Amino acid sequence: MAKVIEGYVKLQVRGGQANPAPPVGPALGAKGLNIMEFCKRFNARTQDMQGKVVPVVITVFKDKSFEFVIKTSPAAVQLMEAAKIKKGSPESNRNKVGSVTWDQIKVIADDKMSDLNAFTSESAMKMIAGTARSMGLNVTGTAPWAAEGASEN
């Protein structure tokens, strides 16, 4: 018989560094889960992502057992790493704080493709470029689809 789902918990935790301190402890404790078991399993599965912010969706079952799915790092975090900045611009339309190239955007879009609501690499790149612009980053170079002579939508 299938387990009955009680709810979901969404967290962003640094890979390999989950511990019972906030935000993990209070979020899982409120659902009655074994916090140390989650920390051990999460740290084991994210050993290769040491220090990177990793979103995780935890499915909580009625019998207080759980499963979790690890997603790719948020686009904003990857863009900040690519642009080598600490944080985005408070006024993204006025103050630009850095720049990224279309090649960097393509790498991020390919990495996040499984988590994005996009069918093509081109549409994923447009989504990542929009995130970059809203963070106060300039997107430099010519878009790959514009170079081919296609019209940009």
Chimera marker file (.cmm) of the C-alpha trace (Angstrom):
<marker_set name="trace">
<marker id="1" x="0.000" y="0.000" z="0.000" r="1" g="1" b="0" radius="0.5"/>
<marker id="2" x="1.248" y="3.494" z="-0.845" r="1" g="1" b="0" radius="0.5"/>
<marker id="3" x="2.262" y="5.857" z="1.925" r="1" g="1" b="0" radius="0.5"/>
<marker id="4" x="-0.032" y="8.784" z="2.669" r="1" g="1" b="0" radius="0.5"/>
<marker id="5" x="1.616" y="12.160" z="2.121" r="1" g="1" b="0" radius="0.5"/>
<marker id="6" x="1.170" y="14.608" z="4.977" r="1" g="1" b="0" radius="0.5"/>
<marker id="7" x="2.955" y="17.560" z="3.395" r="1" g="1" b="0" radius="0.5"/>
<marker id="8" x="6.064" y="19.053" z="1.845" r="1" g="1" b="0" radius="0.5"/>
<marker id="9" x="8.930" y="21.105" z="3.233" r="1" g="1" b="0" radius="0.5"/>
<marker id="10" x="11.054" y="23.232" z="0.904" r="1" g="1" b="0" radius="0.5"/>
<marker id="11" x="14.461" y="24.374" z="2.118" r="1" g="1" b="0" radius="0.5"/>
<marker id="12" x="17.657" y="25.860" z="0.725" r="1" g="1" b="0" radius="0.5"/>
<marker id="13" x="20.683" y="24.364" z="2.463" r="1" g="1" b="0" radius="0.5"/>
<marker id="14" x="24.405" y="24.478" z="1.690" r="1" g="1" b="0" radius="0.5"/>
<marker id="15" x="25.540" y="21.167" z="0.212" r="1" g="1" b="0" radius="0.5"/>
<marker id="16" x="27.211" y="18.853" z="2.725" r="1" g="1" b="0" radius="0.5"/>
<marker id="17" x="26.543" y="21.297" z="5.584" r="1" g="1" b="0" radius="0.5"/>
<marker id="18" x="23.054" y="20.467" z="6.861" r="1" g="1" b="0" radius="0.5"/>
<marker id="19" x="22.801" y="20.609" z="10.656" r="1" g="1" b="0" radius="0.5"/>
<marker id="20" x="19.969" y="20.794" z="13.221" r="1" g="1" b="0" radius="0.5"/>
<marker id="21" x="20.354" y="24.585" z="13.561" r="1" g="1" b="0" radius="0.5"/>
<marker id="22" x="17.887" y="26.883" z="11.801" r="1" g="1" b="0" radius="0.5"/>
<marker id="23" x="16.514" y="26.694" z="9.132" r="1" g="1" b="0" radius="0.5"/>
<marker id="24" x="16.639" y="22.862" z="9.026" r="1" g="1" b="0" radius="0.5"/>
<marker id="25" x="15.840" y="22.003" z="12.655" r="1" g="1" b="0" radius="0.5"/>
<marker id="26" x="12.696" y="24.108" z="13.205" r="1" g="1" b="0" radius="0.5"/>
<marker id="27" x="11.240" y="23.275" z="9.781" r="1" g="1" b="0" radius="0.5"/>
<marker id="28" x="11.618" y="19.512" z="10.207" r="1" g="1" b="0" radius="0.5"/>
<marker id="29" x="10.862" y="19.513" z="13.939" r="1" g="1" b="0" radius="0.5"/>
<marker id="30" x="7.482" y="21.142" z="13.294" r="1" g="1" b="0" radius="0.5"/>
<marker id="31" x="6.592" y="18.165" z="11.065" r="1" g="1" b="0" radius="0.5"/>
<marker id="32" x="7.880" y="15.656" z="13.627" r="1" g="1" b="0" radius="0.5"/>
<marker id="33" x="10.731" y="14.309" z="11.492" r="1" g="1" b="0" radius="0.5"/>
<marker id="34" x="14.047" y="12.862" z="12.664" r="1" g="1" b="0" radius="0.5"/>
<marker id="35" x="16.309" y="15.871" z="12.046" r="1" g="1" b="0" radius="0.5"/>
<marker id="36" x="19.637" y="14.028" z="12.427" r="1" g="1" b="0" radius="0.5"/>
<marker id="37" x="18.596" y="11.302" z="9.982" r="1" g="1" b="0" radius="0.5"/>
<marker id="38" x="17.773" y="13.957" z="7.375" r="1" g="1" b="0" radius="0.5"/>
<marker id="39" x="21.079" y="15.766" z="7.988" r="1" g="1" b="0" radius="0.5"/>
<marker id="40" x="23.115" y="12.570" z="7.578" r="1" g="1" b="0" radius="0.5"/>
<marker id="41" x="21.314" y="11.488" z="4.392" r="1" g="1" b="0" radius="0.5"/>
<marker id="42" x="21.385" y="15.004" z="2.879" r="1" g="1" b="0" radius="0.5"/>
<marker id="43" x="25.078" y="15.530" z="3.636" r="1" g="1" b="0" radius="0.5"/>
<marker id="44" x="25.948" y="12.137" z="2.133" r="1" g="1" b="0" radius="0.5"/>
<marker id="45" x="24.064" y="12.899" z="-1.107" r="1" g="1" b="0" radius="0.5"/>
<marker id="46" x="25.435" y="16.456" z="-1.471" r="1" g="1" b="0" radius="0.5"/>
<marker id="47" x="29.087" y="15.727" z="-0.708" r="1" g="1" b="0" radius="0.5"/>
<marker id="48" x="30.071" y="16.767" z="-4.264" r="1" g="1" b="0" radius="0.5"/>
<marker id="49" x="28.206" y="20.102" z="-3.940" r="1" g="1" b="0" radius="0.5"/>
<marker id="50" x="30.146" y="21.199" z="-0.851" r="1" g="1" b="0" radius="0.5"/>
<marker id="51" x="29.263" y="24.777" z="0.161" r="1" g="1" b="0" radius="0.5"/>
<marker id="52" x="26.856" y="25.506" z="-2.728" r="1" g="1" b="0" radius="0.5"/>
<marker id="53" x="23.273" y="26.506" z="-1.938" r="1" g="1" b="0" radius="0.5"/>
<marker id="54" x="21.056" y="23.558" z="-2.859" r="1" g="1" b="0" radius="0.5"/>
<marker id="55" x="17.231" y="23.599" z="-2.834" r="1" g="1" b="0" radius="0.5"/>
<marker id="56" x="15.644" y="20.453" z="-1.433" r="1" g="1" b="0" radius="0.5"/>
<marker id="57" x="11.976" y="19.372" z="-1.413" r="1" g="1" b="0" radius="0.5"/>
<marker id="58" x="11.163" y="17.002" z="1.444" r="1" g="1" b="0" radius="0.5"/>
<marker id="59" x="8.041" y="14.839" z="1.169" r="1" g="1" b="0" radius="0.5"/>
<marker id="60" x="6.650" y="14.085" z="4.646" r="1" g="1" b="0" radius="0.5"/>
<marker id="61" x="4.512" y="10.961" z="5.114" r="1" g="1" b="0" radius="0.5"/>
<marker id="62" x="1.876" y="10.245" z="7.795" r="1" g="1" b="0" radius="0.5"/>
<marker id="63" x="4.133" y="7.703" z="9.533" r="1" g="1" b="0" radius="0.5"/>
<marker id="64" x="6.774" y="10.486" z="9.982" r="1" g="1" b="0" radius="0.5"/>
<marker id="65" x="9.094" y="8.980" z="7.368" r="1" g="1" b="0" radius="0.5"/>
<marker id="66" x="10.344" y="11.178" z="4.547" r="1" g="1" b="0" radius="0.5"/>
<marker id="67" x="11.917" y="11.306" z="1.109" r="1" g="1" b="0" radius="0.5"/>
<marker id="68" x="13.694" y="14.243" z="-0.453" r="1" g="1" b="0" radius="0.5"/>
<marker id="69" x="14.583" y="15.489" z="-3.918" r="1" g="1" b="0" radius="0.5"/>
<marker id="70" x="17.650" y="17.654" z="-4.451" r="1" g="1" b="0" radius="0.5"/>
<marker id="71" x="17.329" y="20.358" z="-7.103" r="1" g="1" b="0" radius="0.5"/>
<marker id="72" x="20.041" y="22.334" z="-8.907" r="1" g="1" b="0" radius="0.5"/>
<marker id="73" x="21.414" y="25.550" z="-7.391" r="1" g="1" b="0" radius="0.5"/>
<marker id="74" x="19.215" y="28.628" z="-7.937" r="1" g="1" b="0" radius="0.5"/>
<marker id="75" x="19.905" y="30.593" z="-11.127" r="1" g="1" b="0" radius="0.5"/>
<marker id="76" x="20.664" y="33.734" z="-9.099" r="1" g="1" b="0" radius="0.5"/>
<marker id="77" x="23.388" y="31.939" z="-7.116" r="1" g="1" b="0" radius="0.5"/>
<marker id="78" x="24.964" y="30.539" z="-10.293" r="1" g="1" b="0" radius="0.5"/>
<marker id="79" x="24.817" y="33.971" z="-11.957" r="1" g="1" b="0" radius="0.5"/>
<marker id="80" x="26.540" y="35.596" z="-8.970" r="1" g="1" b="0" radius="0.5"/>
<marker id="81" x="29.314" y="32.979" z="-9.185" r="1" g="1" b="0" radius="0.5"/>
<marker id="82" x="29.677" y="33.533" z="-12.951" r="1" g="1" b="0" radius="0.5"/>
<marker id="83" x="29.813" y="37.344" z="-12.563" r="1" g="1" b="0" radius="0.5"/>
<marker id="84" x="32.035" y="37.058" z="-9.452" r="1" g="1" b="0" radius="0.5"/>
<marker id="85" x="29.816" y="39.324" z="-7.348" r="1" g="1" b="0" radius="0.5"/>
<marker id="86" x="28.557" y="38.992" z="-3.768" r="1" g="1" b="0" radius="0.5"/>
<marker id="87" x="24.984" y="40.212" z="-4.359" r="1" g="1" b="0" radius="0.5"/>
<marker id="88" x="22.731" y="41.712" z="-7.006" r="1" g="1" b="0" radius="0.5"/>
<marker id="89" x="21.979" y="45.393" z="-7.497" r="1" g="1" b="0" radius="0.5"/>
<marker id="90" x="19.362" y="47.035" z="-5.260" r="1" g="1" b="0" radius="0.5"/>
<marker id="91" x="18.313" y="49.128" z="-8.292" r="1" g="1" b="0" radius="0.5"/>
<marker id="92" x="18.768" y="46.743" z="-11.198" r="1" g="1" b="0" radius="0.5"/>
<marker id="93" x="17.320" y="49.164" z="-13.749" r="1" g="1" b="0" radius="0.5"/>
<marker id="94" x="19.786" y="51.941" z="-12.803" r="1" g="1" b="0" radius="0.5"/>
<marker id="95" x="22.911" y="50.435" z="-11.264" r="1" g="1" b="0" radius="0.5"/>
<marker id="96" x="24.608" y="47.550" z="-13.050" r="1" g="1" b="0" radius="0.5"/>
<marker id="97" x="26.917" y="45.546" z="-10.792" r="1" g="1" b="0" radius="0.5"/>
<marker id="98" x="28.506" y="43.151" z="-13.280" r="1" g="1" b="0" radius="0.5"/>
<marker id="99" x="28.117" y="41.301" z="-16.538" r="1" g="1" b="0" radius="0.5"/>
<marker id="100" x="27.771" y="37.772" z="-17.866" r="1" g="1" b="0" radius="0.5"/>
<marker id="101" x="28.242" y="36.415" z="-21.379" r="1" g="1" b="0" radius="0.5"/>
<marker id="102" x="25.822" y="34.343" z="-23.406" r="1" g="1" b="0" radius="0.5"/>
<marker id="103" x="28.248" y="31.404" z="-23.084" r="1" g="1" b="0" radius="0.5"/>
<marker id="104" x="27.973" y="31.579" z="-19.272" r="1" g="1" b="0" radius="0.5"/>
<marker id="105" x="24.179" y="31.815" z="-19.555" r="1" g="1" b="0" radius="0.5"/>
<marker id="106" x="24.127" y="28.731" z="-21.816" r="1" g="1" b="0" radius="0.5"/>
<marker id="107" x="26.114" y="26.718" z="-19.236" r="1" g="1" b="0" radius="0.5"/>
<marker id="108" x="23.721" y="27.766" z="-16.436" r="1" g="1" b="0" radius="0.5"/>
<marker id="109" x="20.629" y="27.098" z="-18.588" r="1" g="1" b="0" radius="0.5"/>
<marker id="110" x="21.887" y="23.607" z="-19.517" r="1" g="1" b="0" radius="0.5"/>
<marker id="111" x="22.565" y="22.874" z="-15.835" r="1" g="1" b="0" radius="0.5"/>
<marker id="112" x="19.107" y="24.059" z="-14.716" r="1" g="1" b="0" radius="0.5"/>
<marker id="113" x="17.158" y="22.619" z="-17.678" r="1" g="1" b="0" radius="0.5"/>
<marker id="114" x="15.607" y="19.831" z="-15.571" r="1" g="1" b="0" radius="0.5"/>
<marker id="115" x="14.210" y="22.365" z="-13.050" r="1" g="1" b="0" radius="0.5"/>
<marker id="116" x="13.036" y="25.007" z="-15.529" r="1" g="1" b="0" radius="0.5"/>
<marker id="117" x="9.664" y="25.241" z="-17.206" r="1" g="1" b="0" radius="0.5"/>
<marker id="118" x="11.224" y="25.334" z="-20.682" r="1" g="1" b="0" radius="0.5"/>
<marker id="119" x="11.268" y="22.953" z="-23.638" r="1" g="1" b="0" radius="0.5"/>
<marker id="120" x="14.217" y="24.359" z="-25.577" r="1" g="1" b="0" radius="0.5"/>
<marker id="121" x="17.677" y="25.502" z="-24.624" r="1" g="1" b="0" radius="0.5"/>
<marker id="122" x="16.917" y="28.869" z="-26.231" r="1" g="1" b="0" radius="0.5"/>
<marker id="123" x="13.898" y="29.530" z="-24.012" r="1" g="1" b="0" radius="0.5"/>
<marker id="124" x="15.864" y="28.407" z="-20.934" r="1" g="1" b="0" radius="0.5"/>
<marker id="125" x="18.639" y="30.855" z="-21.861" r="1" g="1" b="0" radius="0.5"/>
<marker id="126" x="16.084" y="33.669" z="-22.196" r="1" g="1" b="0" radius="0.5"/>
<marker id="127" x="14.762" y="32.878" z="-18.701" r="1" g="1" b="0" radius="0.5"/>
<marker id="128" x="18.264" y="32.917" z="-17.188" r="1" g="1" b="0" radius="0.5"/>
<marker id="129" x="19.098" y="36.152" z="-19.059" r="1" g="1" b="0" radius="0.5"/>
<marker id="130" x="15.948" y="37.739" z="-17.591" r="1" g="1" b="0" radius="0.5"/>
<marker id="131" x="17.041" y="36.705" z="-14.111" r="1" g="1" b="0" radius="0.5"/>
<marker id="132" x="20.472" y="38.217" z="-14.769" r="1" g="1" b="0" radius="0.5"/>
<marker id="133" x="18.944" y="41.524" z="-15.884" r="1" g="1" b="0" radius="0.5"/>
<marker id="134" x="16.674" y="41.679" z="-12.844" r="1" g="1" b="0" radius="0.5"/>
<marker id="135" x="19.761" y="41.224" z="-10.648" r="1" g="1" b="0" radius="0.5"/>
<marker id="136" x="21.495" y="44.200" z="-12.247" r="1" g="1" b="0" radius="0.5"/>
<marker id="137" x="23.795" y="42.245" z="-14.570" r="1" g="1" b="0" radius="0.5"/>
<marker id="138" x="24.515" y="43.195" z="-18.177" r="1" g="1" b="0" radius="0.5"/>
<marker id="139" x="24.291" y="40.350" z="-20.685" r="1" g="1" b="0" radius="0.5"/>
<marker id="140" x="27.167" y="40.882" z="-23.109" r="1" g="1" b="0" radius="0.5"/>
<marker id="141" x="27.629" y="39.582" z="-26.620" r="1" g="1" b="0" radius="0.5"/>
<marker id="142" x="25.098" y="38.548" z="-29.234" r="1" g="1" b="0" radius="0.5"/>
<marker id="143" x="22.408" y="36.018" z="-28.411" r="1" g="1" b="0" radius="0.5"/>
<marker id="144" x="23.067" y="32.733" z="-30.265" r="1" g="1" b="0" radius="0.5"/>
<marker id="145" x="19.666" y="32.769" z="-31.972" r="1" g="1" b="0" radius="0.5"/>
<marker id="146" x="20.137" y="36.413" z="-33.056" r="1" g="1" b="0" radius="0.5"/>
<marker id="147" x="23.453" y="35.504" z="-34.700" r="1" g="1" b="0" radius="0.5"/>
<marker id="148" x="21.683" y="32.915" z="-36.856" r="1" g="1" b="0" radius="0.5"/>
<marker id="149" x="19.425" y="35.580" z="-38.333" r="1" g="1" b="0" radius="0.5"/>
<marker id="150" x="16.314" y="34.449" z="-36.461" r="1" g="1" b="0" radius="0.5"/>
<marker id="151" x="13.994" y="37.057" z="-34.993" r="1" g="1" b="0" radius="0.5"/>
<marker id="152" x="14.113" y="37.495" z="-31.230" r="1" g="1" b="0" radius="0.5"/>
<marker id="153" x="10.784" y="37.120" z="-29.392" r="1" g="1" b="0" radius="0.5"/>
<link id1="1" id2="2" r="1" g="1" b="0" radius="0.2"/>
<link id1="2" id2="3" r="1" g="1" b="0" radius="0.2"/>
<link id1="3" id2="4" r="1" g="1" b="0" radius="0.2"/>
<link id1="4" id2="5" r="1" g="1" b="0" radius="0.2"/>
<link id1="5" id2="6" r="1" g="1" b="0" radius="0.2"/>
<link id1="6" id2="7" r="1" g="1" b="0" radius="0.2"/>
<link id1="7" id2="8" r="1" g="1" b="0" radius="0.2"/>
<link id1="8" id2="9" r="1" g="1" b="0" radius="0.2"/>
<link id1="9" id2="10" r="1" g="1" b="0" radius="0.2"/>
<link id1="10" id2="11" r="1" g="1" b="0" radius="0.2"/>
<link id1="11" id2="12" r="1" g="1" b="0" radius="0.2"/>
<link id1="12" id2="13" r="1" g="1" b="0" radius="0.2"/>
<link id1="13" id2="14" r="1" g="1" b="0" radius="0.2"/>
<link id1="14" id2="15" r="1" g="1" b="0" radius="0.2"/>
<link id1="15" id2="16" r="1" g="1" b="0" radius="0.2"/>
<link id1="16" id2="17" r="1" g="1" b="0" radius="0.2"/>
<link id1="17" id2="18" r="1" g="1" b="0" radius="0.2"/>
<link id1="18" id2="19" r="1" g="1" b="0" radius="0.2"/>
<link id1="19" id2="20" r="1" g="1" b="0" radius="0.2"/>
<link id1="20" id2="21" r="1" g="1" b="0" radius="0.2"/>
<link id1="21" id2="22" r="1" g="1" b="0" radius="0.2"/>
<link id1="22" id2="23" r="1" g="1" b="0" radius="0.2"/>
<link id1="23" id2="24" r="1" g="1" b="0" radius="0.2"/>
<link id1="24" id2="25" r="1" g="1" b="0" radius="0.2"/>
<link id1="25" id2="26" r="1" g="1" b="0" radius="0.2"/>
<link id1="26" id2="27" r="1" g="1" b="0" radius="0.2"/>
<link id1="27" id2="28" r="1" g="1" b="0" radius="0.2"/>
<link id1="28" id2="29" r="1" g="1" b="0" radius="0.2"/>
<link id1="29" id2="30" r="1" g="1" b="0" radius="0.2"/>
<link id1="30" id2="31" r="1" g="1" b="0" radius="0.2"/>
<link id1="31" id2="32" r="1" g="1" b="0" radius="0.2"/>
<link id1="32" id2="33" r="1" g="1" b="0" radius="0.2"/>
<link id1="33" id2="34" r="1" g="1" b="0" radius="0.2"/>
<link id1="34" id2="35" r="1" g="1" b="0" radius="0.2"/>
<link id1="35" id2="36" r="1" g="1" b="0" radius="0.2"/>
<link id1="36" id2="37" r="1" g="1" b="0" radius="0.2"/>
<link id1="37" id2="38" r="1" g="1" b="0" radius="0.2"/>
<link id1="38" id2="39" r="1" g="1" b="0" radius="0.2"/>
<link id1="39" id2="40" r="1" g="1" b="0" radius="0.2"/>
<link id1="40" id2="41" r="1" g="1" b="0" radius="0.2"/>
<link id1="41" id2="42" r="1" g="1" b="0" radius="0.2"/>
<link id1="42" id2="43" r="1" g="1" b="0" radius="0.2"/>
<link id1="43" id2="44" r="1" g="1" b="0" radius="0.2"/>
<link id1="44" id2="45" r="1" g="1" b="0" radius="0.2"/>
<link id1="45" id2="46" r="1" g="1" b="0" radius="0.2"/>
<link id1="46" id2="47" r="1" g="1" b="0" radius="0.2"/>
<link id1="47" id2="48" r="1" g="1" b="0" radius="0.2"/>
<link id1="48" id2="49" r="1" g="1" b="0" radius="0.2"/>
<link id1="49" id2="50" r="1" g="1" b="0" radius="0.2"/>
<link id1="50" id2="51" r="1" g="1" b="0" radius="0.2"/>
<link id1="51" id2="52" r="1" g="1" b="0" radius="0.2"/>
<link id1="52" id2="53" r="1" g="1" b="0" radius="0.2"/>
<link id1="53" id2="54" r="1" g="1" b="0" radius="0.2"/>
<link id1="54" id2="55" r="1" g="1" b="0" radius="0.2"/>
<link id1="55" id2="56" r="1" g="1" b="0" radius="0.2"/>
<link id1="56" id2="57" r="1" g="1" b="0" radius="0.2"/>
<link id1="57" id2="58" r="1" g="1" b="0" radius="0.2"/>
<link id1="58" id2="59" r="1" g="1" b="0" radius="0.2"/>
<link id1="59" id2="60" r="1" g="1" b="0" radius="0.2"/>
<link id1="60" id2="61" r="1" g="1" b="0" radius="0.2"/>
<link id1="61" id2="62" r="1" g="1" b="0" radius="0.2"/>
<link id1="62" id2="63" r="1" g="1" b="0" radius="0.2"/>
<link id1="63" id2="64" r="1" g="1" b="0" radius="0.2"/>
<link id1="64" id2="65" r="1" g="1" b="0" radius="0.2"/>
<link id1="65" id2="66" r="1" g="1" b="0" radius="0.2"/>
<link id1="66" id2="67" r="1" g="1" b="0" radius="0.2"/>
<link id1="67" id2="68" r="1" g="1" b="0" radius="0.2"/>
<link id1="68" id2="69" r="1" g="1" b="0" radius="0.2"/>
<link id1="69" id2="70" r="1" g="1" b="0" radius="0.2"/>
<link id1="70" id2="71" r="1" g="1" b="0" radius="0.2"/>
<link id1="71" id2="72" r="1" g="1" b="0" radius="0.2"/>
<link id1="72" id2="73" r="1" g="1" b="0" radius="0.2"/>
<link id1="73" id2="74" r="1" g="1" b="0" radius="0.2"/>
<link id1="74" id2="75" r="1" g="1" b="0" radius="0.2"/>
<link id1="75" id2="76" r="1" g="1" b="0" radius="0.2"/>
<link id1="76" id2="77" r="1" g="1" b="0" radius="0.2"/>
<link id1="77" id2="78" r="1" g="1" b="0" radius="0.2"/>
<link id1="78" id2="79" r="1" g="1" b="0" radius="0.2"/>
<link id1="79" id2="80" r="1" g="1" b="0" radius="0.2"/>
<link id1="80" id2="81" r="1" g="1" b="0" radius="0.2"/>
<link id1="81" id2="82" r="1" g="1" b="0" radius="0.2"/>
<link id1="82" id2="83" r="1" g="1" b="0" radius="0.2"/>
<link id1="83" id2="84" r="1" g="1" b="0" radius="0.2"/>
<link id1="84" id2="85" r="1" g="1" b="0" radius="0.2"/>
<link id1="85" id2="86" r="1" g="1" b="0" radius="0.2"/>
<link id1="86" id2="87" r="1" g="1" b="0" radius="0.2"/>
<link id1="87" id2="88" r="1" g="1" b="0" radius="0.2"/>
<link id1="88" id2="89" r="1" g="1" b="0" radius="0.2"/>
<link id1="89" id2="90" r="1" g="1" b="0" radius="0.2"/>
<link id1="90" id2="91" r="1" g="1" b="0" radius="0.2"/>
<link id1="91" id2="92" r="1" g="1" b="0" radius="0.2"/>
<link id1="92" id2="93" r="1" g="1" b="0" radius="0.2"/>
<link id1="93" id2="94" r="1" g="1" b="0" radius="0.2"/>
<link id1="94" id2="95" r="1" g="1" b="0" radius="0.2"/>
<link id1="95" id2="96" r="1" g="1" b="0" radius="0.2"/>
<link id1="96" id2="97" r="1" g="1" b="0" radius="0.2"/>
<link id1="97" id2="98" r="1" g="1" b="0" radius="0.2"/>
<link id1="98" id2="99" r="1" g="1" b="0" radius="0.2"/>
<link id1="99" id2="100" r="1" g="1" b="0" radius="0.2"/>
<link id1="100" id2="101" r="1" g="1" b="0" radius="0.2"/>
<link id1="101" id2="102" r="1" g="1" b="0" radius="0.2"/>
<link id1="102" id2="103" r="1" g="1" b="0" radius="0.2"/>
<link id1="103" id2="104" r="1" g="1" b="0" radius="0.2"/>
<link id1="104" id2="105" r="1" g="1" b="0" radius="0.2"/>
<link id1="105" id2="106" r="1" g="1" b="0" radius="0.2"/>
<link id1="106" id2="107" r="1" g="1" b="0" radius="0.2"/>
<link id1="107" id2="108" r="1" g="1" b="0" radius="0.2"/>
<link id1="108" id2="109" r="1" g="1" b="0" radius="0.2"/>
<link id1="109" id2="110" r="1" g="1" b="0" radius="0.2"/>
<link id1="110" id2="111" r="1" g="1" b="0" radius="0.2"/>
<link id1="111" id2="112" r="1" g="1" b="0" radius="0.2"/>
<link id1="112" id2="113" r="1" g="1" b="0" radius="0.2"/>
<link id1="113" id2="114" r="1" g="1" b="0" radius="0.2"/>
<link id1="114" id2="115" r="1" g="1" b="0" radius="0.2"/>
<link id1="115" id2="116" r="1" g="1" b="0" radius="0.2"/>
<link id1="116" id2="117" r="1" g="1" b="0" radius="0.2"/>
<link id1="117" id2="118" r="1" g="1" b="0" radius="0.2"/>
<link id1="118" id2="119" r="1" g="1" b="0" radius="0.2"/>
<link id1="119" id2="120" r="1" g="1" b="0" radius="0.2"/>
<link id1="120" id2="121" r="1" g="1" b="0" radius="0.2"/>
<link id1="121" id2="122" r="1" g="1" b="0" radius="0.2"/>
<link id1="122" id2="123" r="1" g="1" b="0" radius="0.2"/>
<link id1="123" id2="124" r="1" g="1" b="0" radius="0.2"/>
<link id1="124" id2="125" r="1" g="1" b="0" radius="0.2"/>
<link id1="125" id2="126" r="1" g="1" b="0" radius="0.2"/>
<link id1="126" id2="127" r="1" g="1" b="0" radius="0.2"/>
<link id1="127" id2="128" r="1" g="1" b="0" radius="0.2"/>
<link id1="128" id2="129" r="1" g="1" b="0" radius="0.2"/>
<link id1="129" id2="130" r="1" g="1" b="0" radius="0.2"/>
<link id1="130" id2="131" r="1" g="1" b="0" radius="0.2"/>
<link id1="131" id2="132" r="1" g="1" b="0" radius="0.2"/>
<link id1="132" id2="133" r="1" g="1" b="0" radius="0.2"/>
<link id1="133" id2="134" r="1" g="1" b="0" radius="0.2"/>
<link id1="134" id2="135" r="1" g="1" b="0" radius="0.2"/>
<link id1="135" id2="136" r="1" g="1" b="0" radius="0.2"/>
<link id1="136" id2="137" r="1" g="1" b="0" radius="0.2"/>
<link id1="137" id2="138" r="1" g="1" b="0" radius="0.2"/>
<link id1="138" id2="139" r="1" g="1" b="0" radius="0.2"/>
<link id1="139" id2="140" r="1" g="1" b="0" radius="0.2"/>
<link id1="140" id2="141" r="1" g="1" b="0" radius="0.2"/>
<link id1="141" id2="142" r="1" g="1" b="0" radius="0.2"/>
<link id1="142" id2="143" r="1" g="1" b="0" radius="0.2"/>
<link id1="143" id2="144" r="1" g="1" b="0" radius="0.2"/>
<link id1="144" id2="145" r="1" g="1" b="0" radius="0.2"/>
<link id1="145" id2="146" r="1" g="1" b="0" radius="0.2"/>
<link id1="146" id2="147" r="1" g="1" b="0" radius="0.2"/>
<link id1="147" id2="148" r="1" g="1" b="0" radius="0.2"/>
<link id1="148" id2="149" r="1" g="1" b="0" radius="0.2"/>
<link id1="149" id2="150" r="1" g="1" b="0" radius="0.2"/>
<link id1="150" id2="151" r="1" g="1" b="0" radius="0.2"/>
<link id1="151" id2="152" r="1" g="1" b="0" radius="0.2"/>
<link id1="152" id2="153" r="1" g="1" b="0" radius="0.2"/>
</marker_set>
